[in-house]
Amino acid sequence: MKPDDYNPMAREAFGRTLIDVGVSIFKSIILLFTVVPLAAILEIVFLNQTDLSSIFEILGALSGSTQLLIIGFLIIGFFAGHWFRKEGLRHLHELEE
């Protein structure tokens, strides 16, 4: 059964669920960009490390394939979040017509 064949209430719930999934993906990416640097700073503070290493130095120490994998996952996450939100909004807008 396709989502286009659902009754209006089920289709609205399906559209809202898709939007929620897309927003959750974007929130997780934002959380990743805030928590990882914070964790590195706290590690330096609480473990009393004398050498201060930045996030860029840590990322630079990774191999090229690992960097590409991380960038690839982020790009896929952005596209997946955008697609889920777009499809959810499409279902809601078609219901209004």
N, C-alpha and C positions, 0 to 999 in steps of 0.2 A: 504494500500500500504506500503510495507516494504522499508526501506531506500536503500536496495540493488537493488531495482527496479527503483530507481531514475535515471534520465539522469546524465551524468558526472558533469555538472555545478551545478545542484541541490545537488548532493551528496557531492561535494566539499564544498558547502555552509553549508550543514548539518554537515559535519565533522568539519569545522572551528567553527561553532556555539557550538558544543559540547566541543571543546577545550576551547573556550572562557568562557563557563559556568564553566568548571573545574578550570580554572585559577582564575575566579572570586571567587569561593569558597575558594581557597587557600589564595587569597588576603584578603578576609574577616576574615579568621582565624588569619592571621598575624596582621591585623588591630586590632582585638580583643585583642591580646596579647600586643599590643603597647598602645592602647588608655585606656584600663582599669587601668593599673598602673599609667599612666599619669594623668588620672582623679582623682585617689585617692591622688596623690601628690598635685595636684592643689587644691583639696578640703582642704587638711591640711594647705596649704599655705594661701589661701584666706579666709578661715573661722577662721583663727587664733586658731586652735586647739592646746592645750598644749600637749596632749598625741599623740605621733607618733605611728600610727598603720601601720603595714606592710600588704601587700597583703596576705601574708600567714596567718596572724592573722585573717584577714577578712574572708578568705576561711575556716579557722579552726572553725570559729564561726557558719558556716552554718551546717545544719543538714546533716547526712550521706546520706540520700536519695537525697537531693539537690546536694551534691557533685557528687554523682553517675550520676544524670541527666545531669549535666554540662559536666562531662567526657564522658558520652554516646553521647551527641550531638557533641562534638569535634571529637570523633572517627567516628561517622556516617558521619560528614562533610569531614574528611580526606578520607574515603573510597569512598564517593560520588564524590569528586573532582578527585580522582585517576581514578575512573571508567569512568567519563565523558571524561577526557583527553585521556584515553586508547582507548575508542571507537571512539573518533574523529580522533585520529592518525591512527587507524585501517582503517577507511574509506578513509583517504587521501592516505595511503600506498597501499590500494587495487586499487585506481584509477591510481596510477603510474605504476602498472603492466599491 
